[in-house]
Amino acid sequence: MPPSRPTTAPEEWLSRAQAAGLLGCHFKTIENYIARGDLPAYKIRGSRFVRVKRADVEAMLVRIPTVAPASTTPPSAADRIGPSA
């Protein structure tokens, strides 16, 4: 019996327009990322079709750090009005 090979999901390829839809930007922005070398792209031999890997597009997304919420309780009326004069 031949050894079993691990099964991996096939890579998902996206067009420039699909990548733009995924990032929520214009397809020209994707073309600029490709031209600058920020996003690797591949051309299908013998055609004009350019494709990018979904994983490469998703890797461009960076989480923005956030500040922890100060308090979960709403301010009291005295806090909203401020000190008395």
C-alpha positions as CSV (number, residue, x, y, z in Angstrom):
1,M,0.0,0.0,0.0
2,P,1.5,3.4,-1.0
3,P,2.1,5.9,1.7
4,S,-0.7,8.4,2.0
5,R,0.2,12.0,1.2
6,P,-1.2,14.8,3.4
7,T,-4.1,16.5,1.7
8,T,-3.9,20.2,1.5
9,A,-6.4,22.6,0.2
10,P,-5.6,23.9,-3.3
11,E,-4.5,27.5,-3.6
12,E,-7.2,29.8,-4.5
13,W,-6.4,32.2,-7.3
14,L,-8.1,35.6,-7.7
15,S,-8.3,38.1,-10.6
16,R,-7.3,41.7,-9.9
17,A,-11.0,42.6,-9.7
18,Q,-11.7,39.8,-7.2
19,A,-8.7,40.9,-5.1
20,A,-9.9,44.5,-5.1
21,G,-13.3,43.3,-4.0
22,L,-11.8,41.3,-1.1
23,L,-9.8,44.3,0.1
24,G,-12.6,46.8,-0.7
25,C,-10.5,49.0,-3.0
26,H,-10.3,49.8,-6.7
27,F,-8.7,47.3,-9.1
28,K,-6.1,49.9,-10.1
29,T,-4.9,49.9,-6.5
30,I,-4.3,46.2,-6.9
31,E,-2.4,46.9,-10.1
32,N,-0.3,49.5,-8.2
33,Y,0.5,46.9,-5.5
34,I,1.6,44.5,-8.1
35,A,3.7,47.1,-10.0
36,R,5.5,48.1,-6.7
37,G,6.1,44.5,-5.8
38,D,3.9,44.6,-2.7
39,L,1.7,41.9,-4.1
40,P,3.1,38.9,-6.0
41,A,1.2,38.2,-9.2
42,Y,1.3,35.5,-11.8
43,K,0.5,35.5,-15.5
44,I,-1.0,32.5,-17.2
45,R,1.3,31.5,-20.0
46,G,0.0,32.5,-23.4
47,S,-2.7,34.8,-22.1
48,R,-3.3,38.2,-20.6
49,F,-4.8,36.8,-17.4
50,V,-3.1,37.9,-14.3
51,R,-3.9,36.1,-11.0
52,V,-2.9,36.6,-7.4
53,K,-3.0,34.1,-4.5
54,R,-5.8,34.7,-2.1
55,A,-3.4,34.1,0.8
56,D,-1.1,36.9,-0.5
57,V,-4.0,39.3,-0.7
58,E,-5.2,38.4,2.8
59,A,-1.6,38.8,4.1
60,M,-1.8,42.5,3.2
61,L,-4.5,43.0,5.8
62,V,-3.0,44.1,9.1
63,R,-4.9,44.3,12.3
64,I,-5.0,47.8,13.8
65,P,-4.2,47.8,17.6
66,T,-7.0,49.2,19.7
67,V,-7.1,50.7,23.2
68,A,-8.9,48.7,25.8
69,P,-12.3,50.2,26.7
70,A,-12.2,52.5,29.7
71,S,-15.3,51.3,31.4
72,T,-18.5,49.4,30.6
73,T,-20.7,51.3,33.0
74,P,-22.4,54.5,31.6
75,P,-21.4,57.8,33.2
76,S,-23.7,59.1,35.9
77,A,-25.6,62.3,35.5
78,A,-23.1,64.2,37.7
79,D,-20.3,63.0,35.5
80,R,-22.0,64.3,32.4
81,I,-22.9,67.7,33.8
82,G,-19.6,68.4,35.4
83,P,-18.6,70.2,38.6
84,S,-21.0,72.8,40.0
85,A,-19.9,76.4,39.9
